[in-house]
Amino acid sequence: MQIPIRKSGKYTHAKSDPHLTVIKLGELKRELENLKLRRPRAATEVKRLAAMGDFSENAAYALAKGRLRNLNQRIVELTEQLKSAQVITPAKNAATVQLGHRVTIAIAGKQKTYRLLGSAEANPSQGVISHRSPIGSALIGHKTGDSVTYQSAAGNIECKIIKIE
């Protein structure tokens, strides 16, 4: 089977964000261990199906081989991500917004609270945003009381930092 060649573009070689919380780091380590435990069984299944003969008409073999390939790829990805992982440890009582802080901002009179984490853990619907997002990158390094402007799909939006935790 030939591996598809992707066209070069903005995201083809994008590196994952190395910033992780201790909880996310533990989740990734558990997932890696689980995958390593599943790999021998998947390899045995591929060998068993390969012994059945003709590869061109052996759909079960092709599927098992694809599952093993995906398993191995995920193991490689997780291993690389864990090698470069940087644990987020926010400074206590910091005067400026840092990675890991919870920030309360006011936009057009409404208060919103966000936690700034790495891209791997971003979940805007639950108030967790990436430090690489437009609002996250605008907030980093600013103090309580500062007004910050960031670019969104609706245009430039101005917000004021109310509290940093």
Secondary structure, 3 states (H helix, E strand, C coil): CCCCCCCCCCCCCCCCCCEECHHHHHHHHHHHHHHHHHHHHHHHHHHHHHCCCCCCCCHHHHHHHHHHHHHHHHHHHHHHHHHCCEECCCCCCCCECCCCCEEEEEECCEEEEEEEECHHHCEHHHCEEECCCHHHHHHCCCECCCEEEEEECCEEEEEEEEEEC
